[in-house]
Amino acid sequence: MIYADIFDASGNRLGDGPVVNIISASATCALDAAGDWNMSCRANDKRALDLLQSERRVNVYVENAGETRRVIQGIIRKRVVVESSAGVVLQVSGPDILDELKRRNVLLGRGFVNQTLREICRELIGLAPGWTIEVDNAIANNRLNMRLDGVSVLKAFQELFPRYGYHFRLGTTDKQLQVGRFGSASGYRAHAIRWYTEELIENEELVLVQQLSEELDTENLVNRLYLQGAGEGTAALTLQGATRTSPYSIQSLTGPNGETQRYIEDTQSIASYGRIEKFAQFKEIGALSNSSADIRHAANALYDAGSAHLSRYAQPYRNYRVILRGVKRTLRIGDTIHLDYKAQVETEDGAARYFDLRGDFWIMECADSVGSDVLTTLTVANVDRPPDTAATRVQAAIESVQARDLKPSLSTNTRTFVYEAPVSASTPARFPLRFSDATRELLRVNLYLKTRPLTVNATAVSAADATTSGDGGGQTSSEGGSTTTSNGGAASPSVPGTTSASGGGGTSQAGGTPTTSSSGAASPSVPGTTSASGGGGTSQAGGTPTTSSSGAASPSVPGTTSASGGGGTSLAGGTPTTSSSGVLSASGGASTSASNSAITVSGGGTTSRSGGGDTSQSGGNHRHLVFEAQKNREPNGVITVGQVYRSASSVGGGESQDFLLAIGSGSHINLWTHGASGSHSHGTRSHSHGLPDHRHTISAHTHVTRAHTHTILPHSHTIGNHSHQLRVHDHDIPGHTHTILPHSHTIGNHSHQLDVHDHGIPGHTHTIRTHSHTIGNHDHTVDDHTHSVPGHSHGVTFGLREDTQLPRNVTVRLNNNDRTTLLFDRAQLATGARQRINASGNSGALANQLYQEAGGLRQEHTLEVRCASGQGTVEVTIEIFEITQAIALPLNTANVIIT
C-alpha cells in the first residue's frame, strides 16, 4: 500500500486524510546532495487534485511485508495532468526536502576562523527555520577555517564537508541533517540467489540481487597531487606554512621557474600504477587575512582537502549498479553494504567467471520504486565519491558559477613610489610606506637611493608693503675678536657738496640696556656705549651711564689731509644749548708724542667761560714750581738772606703784594707749592682768555698723563649767532702714535639741541693708508623696534644654480631604527667628500624586516634618510611586489570572526 501526507510550507498537515489513490512513486537520494522524486495518481481522486499543489510538502510511505517505511520526503515543484487511454493521470515531482536549504543564503562575508565543526554547523543550519543538525561526536570538536560569500546554506555544506572528508545526508526525523564521516555497516548482505528457500525469504538481513552492473574507471586516477588554493599564479595559496604530517607527508621540488613546489603522494598507488601527477585547485580555500595564523590555517585546510581528494582518487574507481528485491528497511546513503556476488559464463574453454565480488561497498545513491512491486536500486562504490559522469560534471560547473568578487580573489601586484626631498644634518627626509589588509603577502621590496646637490632656478621676488616688528630686546654676541685689514691706501675723491638738515629730527632712547664695546687690547669695560644719532636733537632720559674702554691705538702711517678752496660753517639764531656734565675719570696713564708739527691760526678771538668748576684728582702726589731763585745770587751761589720777591698777583685776581721770604743760607733754592697727597680738587673761578693773532709751533715732544680725575660741575654754554671761517690750509701730520690706556667716561643725563643749519664742505680728498681694525669680544643689544619696508620689487633672475654640497655619512632608518647595515651592508653611505649615492638595498631583507616590525606589516611605516653633515636632495624609489586580495575583510559583527 502506498499513501501520502500533504503539508504546507510551514509544516501544517492539509486535508482530511492522506492521498491514497497512488499508482506509483519513486525517489532518489544521494550522498552530499539533494535528491528528487515523482509520483503518479488518478485524477478522478478529488482529494489528490485539491491537495497536490505546487510548493506543498509530501511524505510518501509504503507498507511491505508488514513493515512501513517512508520513501519520499519532498517538495512539489512540477504538476502535470496527462490524458491517456487508461484515463486521466496526475503527475507531480520535485526535489527532496533538502531543497529548502538551497533557498536560504549565507550572505556576504561570513567567515569562520578556528571554530569547531559543531559551531559552524549550528550557525549555518540556524539560517533555515525549522531545521536541526546532528554532528557526529567523533568530529564535532574539530576546528576549521572557511569563508562563505553569497552561497546557499546547502552549497555551504557541500563546500565545507567533502573538503575535510566529511559527509551529510537527511536524518531519520523531519528536516534533520546528519553530519559525519559515515561508512557504518548497514547490516544488509546482498547475494546472487538462484534458488529461493523459505529460510532465505524470512532472513531480514539478506537481500537478493536481481541485477548487477560494474563500471571500472581509471580515467581520474592520480597518486601525486600538487595543491593550489585561492589566487592565481604566484598569488595562489600553496602548502607552504602547513603543519600537517598525516596521512601524507608534504614534499617539495624546484620547478622550472626556480620556485619551490610542494606536493603530497600515495606511494602504494605509485608502486602499483606508476606516478600519475595532477594539479588540484581548491579555489574556495583561502586565507581570511594576511596574518601569519590565517595563512597557516588556510595552508592546513588546503592539505586536508588535498589528502581527502588523494585518498579517493589514488585507486581505480569501481562502482556497481545493483537492483535489489526484498528490502524491508530503508537503506541509508553513506552506509556500507556487504556484496557477495559471483557469476560466470560458458566459453569454448569452459566456464569463465566475470563477477567475483566479496566485500563492503559505500552506498552512494539509493532509489526506491514502488508500484506493483517494490524495488530498490543502489549505486555502490569502493570509495566514498560519486561517479564522474557527464551529468555530475555539468552540475559541478553550474554550481561553480559564482558572483564576481564574492571571495577574496588573489592576484600579484606591483606598486612603485618615487619620492624626493631635501636633507641636511638638521633636517632628515621622511617617506611613508603603507600596507593595509589588501596585502595578503609581501614578496619583495626594492629600494633605490640617490643623492644630488640642491638646485634653484630663480632668484629675487616681488614684495609689497611690509612691516616687521621686533617684540622685546634681542642680543647678538661675538665670541672672540676679529681683525679686518685694508690693504692699500687709495684715496677716494669726494665731489664738493653741501649737506643740510632741515627741521629737527630725533632719535630717543628711554631706559634701554647699555651696549658694551671692547676694542683692541683694552681690558673688558663696564657697560658700554649707548648712542643716539639723528638731525635736530638727541636726548637721553634717565639712561644708564655710558662707559667706553679703549686700549693702545695702532700706529698710524704718516698721511696728509688737504682741503682746497674755502668753506664756511654758520649757525644762525641758535638756541642756547645746556649740558649737564658729571664726572670724567681716567685710570692709568697715557703718553702722546709728536714730531715736527706746526699749527697756524690766522685771526684772533676771545674764548669765554661762564661759571666755574672744580678739577679733581683721585690719588697721586704732586706739586708745582712757583719761583726759581736766579737773581741776587752770590758768586758762590748763596742767596742773601732777606731777599724780597714780588708775586705776579695775589690769589683771587687782586693787586699784587710784596712779601718777604726769610730764606736761610745755602745754595740754589727754588720755591714750590705745598705738596698734595691723595684725593683733592682745584677750584677755578669764572674768567676769560683773549687770544691775539699768534702761531703755535710744537716741536717733537711727549705728553705723559698720570692717572687723574676731572670733575666738571653742571654748567651751560650759550652760543649766539656766529660763523666759523676756515681758510684754505694744510695739516701736515707726521707718523705718530697715540697710546690710550684703559680708562672710563661717565656721562650723566643730558641733552643736545641742534637747530636747523647748513654745512658747506668744499671738494677734498681722504687718503687712507694700509691699516687694520681689531674687534674684541663684544655684545650688541637691540631694544623693541619696528622696521617698515615700503612696497618694492626685485628683478627675477632665471637659471639653474646648483649647490656645491652633498649629503655625507648618510644612514637609512625604518620606523626610527637604523637599518643601513641590513639594507646596504655598511654602516653609512657617502663617507667621503662630494660623493653621490646611487645604491640599491637588499629587497628580501627589507620585506622580511617589514613583517618583523612592531605592529606587523599592516600599518604605515616611515622610511627616513639622515646625513651627519652636508646637504642636498635625496631621491628614493620604492618598488613593492605583493599578493593582494580584492575584497575587504568582514566587519566585526555578531557571528562573524575577524582576525
C-alpha positions in Angstrom: 0.0 0.0 0.0 1.2 3.5 -0.9 -0.1 6.7 0.7 1.0 10.3 1.0 0.5 13.0 3.6 0.4 16.6 2.4 1.7 19.7 4.3 2.0 23.4 3.6 5.3 25.3 3.6 5.1 25.8 7.4 4.6 22.1 8.1 0.9 22.1 8.8 -0.9 19.0 7.6 -3.6 19.6 4.9 -6.8 17.8 4.0 -9.0 15.4 5.9 -6.6 12.5 5.3 -3.8 11.2 3.1 -3.9 10.8 -0.6 -4.2 7.0 -1.2 -5.2 6.6 -4.9 -1.5 6.4 -5.9 -0.4 4.5 -9.0 3.4 4.6 -8.5 6.1 6.6 -6.7 9.9 6.7 -6.8 12.6 8.7 -5.1 16.3 9.1 -5.4 18.6 10.3 -2.7 22.4 10.9 -3.0 25.2 11.4 -0.5 26.2 15.1 0.0 23.4 16.3 -2.4 19.7 16.9 -2.8 17.6 14.1 -4.3 14.4 14.1 -6.4 11.1 12.3 -6.6 8.0 11.8 -8.7 4.5 10.3 -8.1 1.5 9.4 -10.3 -2.1 9.2 -9.1 -5.5 9.1 -10.7 -7.0 12.5 -11.4 -10.5 11.3 -10.6 -9.4 11.5 -6.9 -10.7 14.9 -5.8 -8.5 14.9 -2.7 -5.5 14.4 -4.9 -6.5 17.2 -7.2 -7.1 19.6 -4.3 -4.0 18.8 -2.2 -1.3 18.1 -4.7 -0.4 21.8 -5.4 3.0 23.5 -6.1 5.3 24.2 -3.2 3.5 21.8 -0.8 5.4 19.2 1.1 4.8 15.5 0.5 5.7 12.5 2.7 5.2 9.1 0.8 5.0 5.9 2.8 5.0 2.2 1.7 3.8 -0.9 3.6 5.6 -4.1 2.6 5.5 -7.4 4.4 4.1 -5.7 7.5 6.7 -3.0 7.5 6.0 0.7 6.9 8.8 3.0 5.8 9.0 6.5 4.3 10.4 6.5 0.8 9.8 10.2 -0.1 10.2 13.5 1.7 9.9 16.1 -1.0 8.5 19.4 -2.4 6.0 19.7 -5.2 7.6 21.8 -7.9 6.0 20.4 -11.1 2.4 19.4 -11.6 1.3 17.7 -14.9 -2.1 16.3 -15.9 -1.9 13.6 -18.7 -4.8 12.1 -20.7 -4.4 8.6 -21.9 -6.4 5.5 -22.9 -6.1 4.3 -19.3 -7.7 7.6 -18.1 -6.5 10.9 -16.7 -3.3 10.8 -14.7 -2.0 13.5 -12.3 1.8 13.6 -12.1 3.7 15.6 -9.5 7.5 15.8 -9.0 10.2 17.9 -7.4 13.4 17.9 -5.3 13.6 16.3 -1.9 13.2 18.4 1.3 16.9 19.3 1.2 16.0 21.9 -1.4 14.8 24.2 1.4 18.4 24.7 2.3 19.1 25.9 -1.3 16.6 28.8 -0.8 18.4 30.2 2.3 21.6 32.3 1.7 24.6 32.9 4.0 25.0 36.5 2.5 28.4 38.1 2.1 31.4 38.0 4.3 30.5 35.1 6.6 33.8 33.8 7.9 34.9 31.1 10.4 38.4 31.1 11.9 39.5 28.2 14.1 35.9 27.3 15.1 34.6 23.8 15.9 32.6 21.9 13.3 29.6 21.8 15.6 29.7 25.7 16.0 29.8 26.2 12.2 27.1 23.7 11.5 24.7 25.2 14.1 25.2 28.7 12.8 24.6 27.6 9.2 21.5 25.5 9.9 20.1 28.3 12.0 19.6 30.2 8.8 16.9 27.7 7.7 13.9 27.9 10.1 12.6 24.5 11.4 15.8 22.6 10.6 18.1 20.8 13.1 21.5 19.3 12.6 23.2 16.3 14.2 27.1 16.2 14.2 29.0 13.0 14.9 30.8 13.4 18.2 33.9 12.0 16.7 34.4 15.1 14.6 32.2 17.7 16.3 35.1 19.5 18.1 37.5 19.6 15.1 38.4 23.2 14.3 38.1 24.5 10.8 38.5 27.7 8.8 36.4 28.9 5.9 34.8 32.0 4.4 31.4 32.0 2.6 30.1 34.7 0.3 26.7 34.7 -1.3 26.1 30.9 -1.4 23.1 29.0 -0.3 23.2 27.0 3.0 23.1 23.8 1.1 26.1 24.9 -1.1 27.9 25.9 2.1 27.6 22.4 3.4 28.7 21.0 0.1 31.8 23.1 0.2 32.6 22.5 3.8 32.2 18.8 4.4 33.7 17.0 1.4 36.7 19.3 1.8 37.6 17.7 5.1 36.4 14.2 4.2 33.0 14.6 6.0 29.6 13.8 4.5 26.0 14.9 5.1 22.6 13.3 4.5 18.9 13.6 5.6 18.2 12.3 9.1 15.6 10.0 10.2 13.3 12.7 11.5 11.7 15.6 9.7 14.0 18.4 8.5 17.1 16.9 10.1 20.6 16.9 8.7 23.2 14.4 9.8 27.0 15.1 9.5 29.8 12.6 9.9 32.4 10.5 8.3 29.8 7.7 7.8 30.8 4.4 6.4 29.0 2.3 9.0 27.7 -1.1 8.1 24.0 -1.1 7.1 23.6 -4.7 8.3 22.5 -5.9 4.8 24.1 -8.5 2.7 23.4 -8.7 -1.0 23.7 -12.1 -2.7 23.1 -13.5 -6.0 20.4 -16.2 -5.4 19.4 -18.9 -7.9 17.1 -20.9 -5.7 14.8 -19.4 -3.1 14.0 -21.1 0.2 11.7 -20.2 2.9 14.6 -19.5 5.2 16.2 -17.1 2.8 12.9 -15.2 2.4 12.5 -14.8 6.2 16.1 -13.6 6.7 15.7 -9.7 7.1 19.4 -9.1 6.7 19.6 -10.8 3.3 18.5 -9.1 0.1 18.5 -10.6 -3.2 20.5 -9.2 -6.2 18.2 -9.1 -9.1 20.6 -7.4 -11.5 24.2 -6.1 -11.2 26.4 -4.0 -13.5 30.0 -2.9 -12.9 32.0 0.1 -14.0 35.8 0.3 -13.6 37.3 3.7 -14.2 40.9 4.7 -14.1 40.5 8.0 -16.0 40.7 10.1 -12.9 43.4 8.1 -11.2 46.0 10.3 -9.5 48.7 9.5 -6.9 50.8 12.7 -6.8 48.9 15.9 -6.1 50.2 19.5 -6.3 47.8 21.7 -4.5 46.7 25.3 -5.0 44.1 27.3 -3.2 42.6 30.7 -3.9 44.6 33.1 -6.1 46.3 32.9 -9.5 49.9 32.2 -10.4 52.4 33.1 -7.7 49.5 34.6 -5.7 47.8 31.2 -5.3 47.7 29.6 -1.8 50.0 26.6 -1.5 51.1 24.1 1.1 53.8 26.5 2.3 53.3 27.0 6.0 51.1 23.9 6.5 51.9 21.9 9.7 50.1 18.7 8.8 52.1 15.4 8.5 49.4 12.7 8.2 48.2 10.7 6.3 50.7 12.0 3.7 54.0 13.8 4.2 54.5 17.2 2.4 57.3 17.0 -0.1 58.8 19.6 -2.5 60.9 20.1 -5.6 62.3 23.0 -7.5 60.1 23.9 -10.5 61.3 25.1 -13.9 60.7 28.7 -12.8 63.1 28.2 -9.9 60.4 28.3 -7.3 59.7 25.6 -4.7 56.6 23.5 -5.5 55.1 21.3 -2.8 53.0 18.1 -3.2 51.7 15.0 -1.5 51.7 11.5 -2.9 50.4 7.9 -2.4 53.4 5.7 -2.6 51.4 2.4 -2.7 49.4 3.6 -5.7 52.6 4.8 -7.4 54.1 1.3 -6.9 51.0 -0.3 -8.5 50.2 2.1 -11.3 53.2 4.3 -11.8 53.3 8.0 -11.0 50.3 10.0 -12.1 50.5 13.7 -11.4 47.9 16.4 -11.2 47.4 20.0 -10.1 44.3 20.2 -8.0 42.8 23.6 -7.3 40.5 24.4 -4.4 39.5 28.0 -5.2 37.2 28.1 -2.2 40.1 27.7 0.2 42.0 30.9 1.0 43.3 32.9 4.0 40.8 35.3 5.6 43.5 37.9 6.2 47.2 38.3 5.7 48.1 37.4 9.3 50.5 34.5 9.8 47.9 32.5 11.7 45.3 32.8 9.0 47.8 31.8 6.3 48.8 28.8 8.3 45.2 27.8 8.9 44.5 28.2 5.1 47.5 26.0 4.2 46.3 23.3 6.7 42.8 23.5 5.2 44.3 23.0 1.7 46.2 20.0 3.0 43.1 18.4 4.5 41.2 18.9 1.2 44.1 17.6 -0.8 44.6 14.5 1.3 40.9 13.7 1.2 41.0 14.0 -2.6 44.1 11.9 -2.9 42.7 9.1 -0.8 39.6 8.9 -3.0 41.5 9.1 -6.4 44.7 7.1 -5.7 42.9 3.8 -6.5 40.8 2.9 -9.6 37.2 3.8 -9.2 34.8 0.8 -9.2 31.1 1.3 -8.9 28.2 -1.1 -9.2 24.5 -0.6 -10.0 22.6 -3.1 -8.1 18.8 -3.8 -8.2 17.6 -5.5 -5.1 14.4 -7.3 -4.0 13.1 -7.9 -0.5 14.4 -4.7 1.1 12.3 -4.4 4.3 14.2 -1.4 5.9 15.3 1.8 4.5 18.9 1.8 3.3 20.9 4.9 4.3 23.2 6.5 1.9 26.7 6.8 3.3 26.4 3.4 5.0 28.1 0.3 3.5 26.6 -2.9 2.3 28.3 -6.3 2.0 28.2 -7.5 -1.5 28.7 -11.2 -2.3 28.2 -11.9 -5.9 29.7 -14.5 -8.2 28.8 -15.0 -11.8 30.2 -16.9 -14.8 29.7 -17.7 -18.4 30.5 -20.7 -20.5 33.2 -20.3 -23.1 34.9 -22.7 -25.6 37.4 -23.4 -22.9 34.9 -23.9 -20.2 33.3 -21.7 -17.5 34.8 -18.2 -17.0 33.9 -16.1 -14.1 33.2 -12.5 -14.9 32.0 -11.4 -11.4 33.7 -12.4 -8.2 32.7 -9.9 -5.7 33.0 -10.1 -2.0 33.4 -7.0 0.2 31.9 -3.9 1.7 30.9 -1.0 -0.6 29.8 2.5 0.0 26.1 3.3 -0.7 26.4 6.4 -2.8 22.8 6.6 -4.2 19.6 4.9 -3.3 16.4 4.9 -5.5 13.2 3.3 -4.3 10.5 2.4 -6.8 7.0 1.5 -5.5 4.3 0.2 -7.8 3.1 -3.3 -8.4 6.4 -4.4 -6.9 8.9 -2.8 -4.5 12.4 -2.5 -6.0 15.5 -0.7 -4.6 18.3 0.4 -6.9 21.7 1.1 -5.3 24.8 2.7 -6.6 27.7 1.4 -4.6 31.5 2.1 -4.9 34.8 1.1 -3.4 35.5 4.7 -2.3 33.2 7.4 -1.0 32.9 9.5 -4.1 30.2 9.7 -6.7 30.8 8.5 -10.2 32.3 11.1 -12.5 29.6 11.3 -15.2 28.7 13.9 -17.8 25.8 14.9 -15.6 27.8 15.3 -12.5 30.4 17.4 -14.4 27.7 19.7 -15.8 26.2 20.0 -12.3 29.6 20.9 -10.8 30.1 23.5 -13.5 26.8 25.1 -12.8 27.4 25.2 -9.1 30.8 26.7 -9.5 29.4 29.8 -11.2 29.7 32.5 -8.5 29.2 36.2 -8.3 32.3 38.2 -9.1 34.5 39.2 -6.1 32.5 37.1 -3.6 35.7 35.5 -2.4 39.0 37.2 -1.5 40.4 36.6 -5.0 44.2 37.0 -5.0 46.5 38.5 -7.6 50.1 39.7 -7.9 50.5 43.4 -7.8 53.4 45.9 -8.2 53.4 49.4 -6.7 56.1 51.9 -7.4 56.7 55.1 -5.4 59.2 57.8 -6.2 59.9 60.4 -3.5 62.2 63.4 -3.5 63.0 65.6 -0.5 65.8 67.9 0.8 68.1 66.5 3.5 70.6 68.1 5.8 72.2 67.4 9.2 69.4 69.1 11.0 66.5 68.1 8.6 66.0 64.4 7.8 64.0 63.3 4.8 60.9 61.1 5.7 58.8 58.9 3.3 55.6 56.9 4.1 55.3 53.2 3.3 51.8 51.9 3.9 50.3 48.3 3.9 46.6 47.6 4.5 44.6 44.4 4.7 44.6 44.4 0.9 48.2 43.0 1.0 48.0 39.2 1.5 51.7 38.5 1.2 54.8 40.7 0.6 57.1 39.1 -1.9 59.9 41.7 -2.0 60.5 45.4 -1.7 63.2 47.1 -3.9 64.7 50.3 -2.5 66.8 52.6 -4.7 68.6 55.6 -3.1 70.2 58.6 -5.0 71.6 61.9 -3.8 72.4 65.2 -5.7 73.1 68.8 -4.8 70.3 71.3 -4.1 69.2 73.2 -7.2 67.3 76.5 -7.6 66.0 78.1 -10.9 65.4 81.7 -10.0 66.5 84.5 -7.5 64.7 87.5 -6.1 60.9 88.1 -6.0 58.5 91.0 -5.8 57.4 92.3 -2.4 54.5 94.5 -1.3 54.4 96.8 1.7 55.6 95.1 4.7 56.3 95.9 8.4 58.4 93.7 10.6 58.4 94.1 14.3 60.8 93.0 17.0 59.0 92.2 20.2 61.4 92.6 23.1 65.1 93.3 23.0 67.4 91.0 21.3 71.1 90.4 21.8 73.7 89.2 19.5 77.2 88.2 20.8 80.5 87.9 19.1 82.8 85.2 20.6 86.4 86.3 20.1 87.7 89.3 18.3 88.1 89.6 14.5 90.6 91.7 12.6 89.8 93.4 9.3 92.7 94.6 7.3 92.5 97.2 4.5 95.5 96.7 2.1 96.4 99.7 0.1 95.6 103.3 0.7 93.9 104.6 -2.4 92.3 107.9 -2.0 88.6 108.4 -2.7 87.8 111.8 -4.2 84.7 113.5 -2.8 82.7 115.8 -5.0 82.1 119.2 -3.5 78.7 119.5 -2.0 76.6 120.7 0.8 74.8 118.6 3.4 71.9 120.3 5.0 69.5 119.3 7.7 66.0 120.9 7.5 64.0 120.9 10.6 64.6 118.9 13.7 64.6 115.2 13.9 65.4 113.0 16.8 66.3 109.6 18.0 65.4 108.9 21.5 66.3 106.2 23.9 64.4 105.8 27.2 66.0 103.3 29.5 67.4 100.5 27.5 70.1 98.1 28.2 73.6 99.5 27.8 75.8 98.3 24.9 79.3 97.2 25.8 82.1 97.8 23.3 85.5 96.4 23.8 88.3 97.5 21.5 91.9 96.5 21.0 93.9 95.3 23.8 91.9 97.1 26.4 90.6 95.3 29.5 86.9 94.5 29.4 84.9 97.5 30.3 81.8 98.2 32.3 78.5 98.5 30.3 79.4 100.2 27.0 78.2 102.9 24.7 74.6 103.8 24.0 74.4 106.3 21.2 71.6 108.1 19.6 72.0 109.9 16.3 69.9 112.0 14.1 69.2 115.5 13.0 68.0 118.2 15.3 68.1 116.9 18.9 69.4 113.9 20.6 68.2 113.2 24.0 68.7 110.6 26.6 66.4 110.5 29.6 67.4 108.5 32.7 69.8 106.3 30.6 72.3 104.1 32.2 75.8 105.8 32.2 77.8 105.2 29.1 81.3 103.8 29.5 83.8 103.0 26.8 87.1 101.3 27.3 89.9 101.5 24.7 93.4 100.4 24.8 96.5 101.2 22.9 96.0 102.6 19.4 97.8 101.1 16.5 100.4 103.2 14.9 99.2 105.4 12.1 101.1 105.7 8.9 102.0 109.3 8.1 99.4 110.9 5.9 98.3 114.3 4.7 94.8 115.7 4.7 94.4 118.8 2.5 91.4 121.0 1.8 91.3 123.0 -1.4 89.2 126.1 -1.5 87.4 127.7 1.3 84.3 126.8 3.2 82.3 128.1 6.0 80.1 126.8 8.7 77.4 129.1 10.1 74.9 128.9 12.8 72.1 131.4 12.8 69.8 132.0 15.7 70.9 129.0 17.6 69.0 128.2 20.8 71.3 128.1 23.7 72.5 124.6 24.5 72.6 123.5 28.1 74.6 120.4 29.0 74.9 118.8 32.4 78.2 117.0 32.9 79.1 114.6 35.5 82.5 113.1 36.3 85.1 112.3 33.7 87.7 109.9 35.0 90.8 108.2 33.7 92.5 105.2 35.2 96.2 104.7 34.4 98.3 106.9 32.2 98.9 107.7 28.6 101.6 109.2 26.5 101.4 111.1 23.2 104.3 112.1 21.1 104.5 114.3 18.1 107.4 115.3 15.9 107.9 118.5 13.9 104.3 119.6 13.9 103.1 123.2 13.3 99.6 124.7 13.6 98.9 128.2 12.4 95.8 130.2 13.3 95.1 133.4 11.4 93.0 136.0 13.1 92.1 136.4 16.7 89.2 135.7 19.0 88.1 135.5 22.5 87.2 132.4 24.4 85.0 132.9 27.3 83.9 130.6 30.1 80.9 131.2 32.2 80.8 129.9 35.6 83.4 127.9 37.4 84.2 124.4 38.1 86.4 122.0 40.0 89.0 119.7 38.7 89.6 116.7 41.0 92.3 114.1 41.1 91.9 110.8 42.7 95.1 109.5 44.3 98.7 110.5 43.5 101.3 113.1 44.9 102.3 116.3 43.0 103.3 120.0 43.5 104.0 123.0 41.3 107.3 125.1 40.9 106.4 128.7 41.6 109.7 130.6 41.6 113.2 129.6 40.8 115.9 131.6 42.6 118.1 133.2 39.9 118.6 137.0 41.0 121.0 138.4 43.6 122.9 135.2 43.7 126.3 135.5 45.3 129.3 134.2 43.4 129.3 131.1 45.4 125.5 130.6 44.7 124.4 131.7 48.1 121.3 133.9 48.2 121.3 136.8 50.6 119.0 136.3 53.5 116.1 138.7 53.3 115.8 138.9 49.5 112.4 140.3 48.5 110.4 138.6 45.8 107.2 140.0 44.3 104.3 137.7 43.3 102.6 138.2 39.9 99.3 138.8 41.6 97.6 137.6 44.7 95.3 134.7 44.6 91.9 135.8 43.6 92.9 138.3 40.9 93.6 141.4 43.3 96.5 143.7 43.4 100.0 142.3 43.6 101.5 142.3 47.0 105.1 142.2 48.3 106.1 139.7 50.9 109.4 138.8 52.5 110.8 135.4 52.2 113.0 134.6 55.1 115.5 132.2 53.5 118.4 130.7 55.3 121.8 130.5 53.9 122.5 127.9 51.3 122.8 127.2 47.6 120.2 127.5 44.9 116.8 127.3 46.4 113.5 127.1 44.4 110.0 128.0 45.6 107.3 125.3 45.3 103.7 124.9 46.2 102.7 122.7 49.1 102.7 119.1 48.1 99.3 117.5 47.8 98.7 113.8 48.5 95.6 111.7 48.0 92.3 112.9 46.5 92.0 116.6 46.2 90.4 119.3 43.9 91.3 122.7 42.4 88.7 125.4 42.1 88.5 127.6 39.0 86.8 131.0 39.0 84.8 132.5 36.2 87.3 134.0 33.7 88.1 134.7 30.1 91.1 134.5 27.8 91.9 136.9 25.0 93.9 135.4 22.1 95.6 137.8 19.6 96.9 136.6 16.2 99.5 134.1 17.1 101.3 131.0 16.0 102.0 127.8 17.9 104.9 125.7 16.9 105.0 122.3 18.5 108.3 120.6 18.4 108.8 116.9 18.9 107.7 116.1 22.4 105.9 113.7 24.6 103.0 114.1 26.9 102.7 111.9 29.9 99.4 111.9 31.7 99.2 110.3 35.0 96.1 108.8 36.5 93.8 111.6 37.4 90.2 112.7 37.6 88.5 115.8 36.1 85.3 116.9 37.7 83.1 119.2 35.6 80.3 120.7 37.6 76.9 121.3 36.0 77.2 124.3 33.6 75.8 125.6 30.4 77.3 127.1 27.2 75.4 129.8 25.4 76.5 130.3 21.7 74.9 133.2 19.9 74.7 133.7 16.1 78.2 133.3 14.8 80.2 131.7 12.0 83.4 129.8 11.7 85.7 130.7 8.7 88.3 128.1 7.9 90.8 129.3 5.4 92.5 127.1 2.9 95.1 125.3 4.9 97.1 122.2 5.2 97.6 119.8 8.1 100.8 118.0 7.9 100.7 115.3 10.5 103.8 113.0 10.5 103.7 109.5 11.7 103.0 109.3 15.3 101.4 107.1 18.0 98.6 107.7 20.5 98.7 105.4 23.4 95.5 105.4 25.5 95.5 103.1 28.4 92.2 101.7 29.8 90.0 104.5 31.3 86.3 105.3 31.6 84.0 108.1 30.8 80.8 108.5 32.9 78.2 110.9 31.3 75.0 111.7 33.3 71.6 112.6 31.9 72.0 115.4 29.3 70.5 116.7 26.1 71.9 118.3 22.9 69.8 120.7 20.8 70.9 121.4 17.3 68.9 123.9 15.3 68.5 124.0 11.5 71.8 124.7 9.9 73.9 124.1 6.8 77.4 122.6 6.5 79.4 123.7 3.4 82.1 121.2 2.6 84.4 122.1 -0.4 85.9 119.4 -2.6 88.5 117.4 -0.8 90.3 114.1 -0.7 90.8 111.5 2.1 93.8 109.2 1.8 93.6 106.0 3.9 96.8 104.1 4.2 97.1 100.3 4.9 95.8 99.7 8.4 93.9 97.1 10.4 91.0 97.1 12.8 90.8 94.6 15.7 87.5 94.0 17.4 87.4 92.0 20.6 84.6 90.1 22.2 81.5 92.2 22.4 77.7 92.1 22.6 75.0 94.1 20.8 71.7 94.6 22.5 68.7 95.6 20.4 65.6 97.0 22.1 62.0 96.6 20.9 61.8 98.1 17.4 59.9 98.0 14.1 61.2 98.1 10.5 58.8 99.4 7.9 59.6 98.3 4.3 57.7 100.2 1.5 56.3 98.4 -1.5 59.1 97.4 -3.8 60.1 94.6 -6.2 63.2 92.7 -7.0 64.0 91.6 -10.5 63.8 87.8 -11.1 66.9 86.1 -12.5 66.2 82.7 -14.1 68.7 79.9 -14.5 69.7 76.7 -12.8 72.1 77.1 -9.9 73.5 74.0 -8.2 74.8 73.9 -4.7 78.4 72.7 -4.0 77.5 70.4 -1.1 76.2 66.8 -1.0 74.8 64.8 2.0 77.6 63.0 3.8 77.6 60.0 6.2 74.1 59.0 5.2 72.0 56.5 7.1 68.6 54.9 6.4 66.1 54.2 9.2 62.9 52.2 9.3 60.4 53.3 12.0 63.2 55.2 13.7 65.6 52.2 13.8 68.8 52.3 11.9 68.7 49.6 9.1 71.6 50.9 6.9 73.8 47.8 7.5 70.8 45.5 7.0 69.9 47.0 3.6 73.3 48.2 2.2 75.9 46.0 4.1 77.6 49.1 5.5 77.0 51.4 8.5 77.0 54.7 6.4 76.8 55.8 2.8 78.9 58.6 1.2 81.6 58.7 3.9 83.9 60.8 1.6 83.5 64.4 0.4 81.5 65.1 -2.7 80.2 61.5 -3.1 76.9 61.0 -4.8 74.9 58.0 -3.7 73.3 55.6 -6.3 72.6 52.4 -4.4 70.0 49.7 -4.2 69.0 48.0 -0.9 68.6 44.3 -0.2 65.0 43.7 -1.3 64.4 40.4 0.5 65.9 41.8 3.8 63.6 44.9 3.6 60.5 42.7 3.0 61.3 40.4 5.9 62.0 43.4 8.2 58.6 44.9 7.4 57.0 41.7 8.6 59.0 41.8 11.9 58.3 45.5 12.7 56.4 46.2 15.9 52.7 46.2 14.9 53.3 43.9 12.0 53.1 44.5 8.3 49.7 46.2 8.2 50.5 49.8 9.2 52.1 52.9 7.9 55.8 52.6 8.1 58.2 55.5 7.9 61.4 55.3 5.9 63.9 58.0 7.0 67.1 59.2 5.4 69.6 61.1 7.5 73.0 62.7 7.0 75.6 63.7 9.6 76.9 66.7 7.5 76.4 68.5 4.2 73.1 68.9 2.5 71.3 68.0 -0.8 68.4 66.3 -2.4 67.6 62.7 -1.8 65.5 60.6 -4.3 64.0 57.4 -3.0 62.3 54.8 -5.3 60.4 52.0 -3.7 59.0 49.1 -5.7 56.6 46.8 -3.9 55.9 43.3 -5.2 53.0 41.8 -3.3 50.0 39.5 -3.4 46.7 41.3 -2.9 43.2 40.3 -2.2 40.4 42.1 -4.0 37.8 42.5 -1.2 38.0 43.7 2.4 37.6 41.6 5.4 34.2 41.1 7.0 33.1 43.6 9.6 33.3 42.7 13.3 29.6 41.9 13.8 27.9 39.1 15.7 28.6 35.6 14.4 31.4 36.9 12.2 35.0 36.0 13.1 37.7 38.6 12.4 41.5 38.4 12.7 
